[in-house]
Structures are given as C-alpha cells and as structure tokens.
Amino acid sequence: MVEEGFADLGYARVDTHRAARTGDPEVVYGAGKTPQQTVDLLGTLHAAHPDRAVLATRLTDDAASAVRTAFPAAVVDELSHTATVGPLPTPVGTVCVVAAGTSDGPVAAEAAVTAAVFGAGVDRVDDVGVAGLHRLLAVRDRVAAADCLVVVAGMEGALPSVVGGLVGVPLVAVPTSVGYGASFGGLAALLAMLNSCAPGVVVVNIDNGFGAGVFAARVARTATRTPPP
C-alpha cells in the first residue's frame, strides 16, 4: 500500500520521498533480510526512482542471486556485496577511495560503489599501506586531486593520519576489522583514527564503507558548486 511519502509493504515502510528531502534515495541494508525481502525493497525503490540507481548493501550470496534473477540488468558486485538497479547519476566531483591493503578491499569497494550511486566520480587507489610508504608517495598527485578522500585501513589504522599529513583534502577514515588478535576486530584501528594528530580527519564506524561513501559523495558534490557572486 502506498501512503504519502512511503510504501507500506507490511514488514517495512519504504521511504519513497527521501530523495526529495536529501537528494538521495533510501538504501536497502541487506543484512538480516530474506532474499525476497531484498528483492521487494529494491523493486519498490526502483519503481519510485526509475531514472536513478538504487542500492542494496551487505547482501548474502542467496540475496545476490535473487537480485540477479529479479533484475537481469542489475549490477551485482561480489567484492562489496552490493547491488545497484537503475542508471548511475551523472558524476559530480571526485571521491578517491584509498585502501591500505587488499584485505581491506570489501570495505573499500562498498565505499566506492556507494559514492558512485550517490553521484560522485570515483578513483580507486589500492594497497598503499604504511608498511611501504613509497607506494603512497607514488600516487600522491592522484590523492591530492580528489574533492574528498575515503581512507580505509585495518591493523593499526595509521594510513589516514599519513594521508592527512600529505594532502589538505577532506578525509573520512574507515577502520576495518582486519588484523590479528590485539586489533580487537577493528577497535585498535578505530581508536587510532579517532586520535589522529592529522587535522581534517573524520571517522566512521568499523567496516562502515557505506557511511563513508555517502559522506564523501556529498562533500564532492558540494565542492563543485559555483559560489554565489
């Protein structure tokens, strides 16, 4: 049943007016949902926004398979566990997603997909962790050219501080749950990022590539606006 501003599916009230309020449609958080619920929610959002990509995150393998069957044109990304239905918006500004290591790839990929769905152009810089700083220095110009950075790291979580000391670009840090025992499932990286001595670093929660991607895309979109005379 469709009400003013939302669609009542019985188990969920889908916010069909979020794009009108915030500029971006609601996103389906796939964890804890059945494959059919994920399909129904994506279908409802796609019907409400036929000209704009809608996103589902944290998909199980079964949910990803169900989305592929229901929406043959959907883009399902196995690394990020996401699916998009509908065309991506014309990109505005650039988000550069910087990952410390390949083990951080799923979270970095989630941030990159999210930033694209939320309307930013995306550049990816992978495997430039602090154990080999020459790799980061080799791509400093690409990092500095972005309108906003997403820096993803596990272990001791040092990479955002290093990047924040090299460039003056707005930066959102993402701690990941990658690391050995004393990393405490990403808590060590989270605390390191929260205590960064580099100015201009903001932090999202552990493994929250989605939240970082939304933030960065909105910064990038805003950064390209022409200032009033």
Buried (B, 14 or more C-beta within 10 A) or exposed (E): EEEEEBBEBEEBEBBBEBBEEEEBBBBBBBEEBBBEBBBBBBBBBBEBBEEBBBBBBBBBEEBBEBBBEBBEEBBBBEEBBBBBBBEBBEBBBBBBBBBBBEBBBBBBBBBBBBBBBBBBBBBBBBBBBBEEEEBBEEBBEBBBEBBBBBBBBBBBBBBBBBBBBBBEBBBBBBBBBBBEEEBBBBBBBBBBBEEBEBEBBBBBEBBBBBBBBBBBBBBBBEBEEEEEE
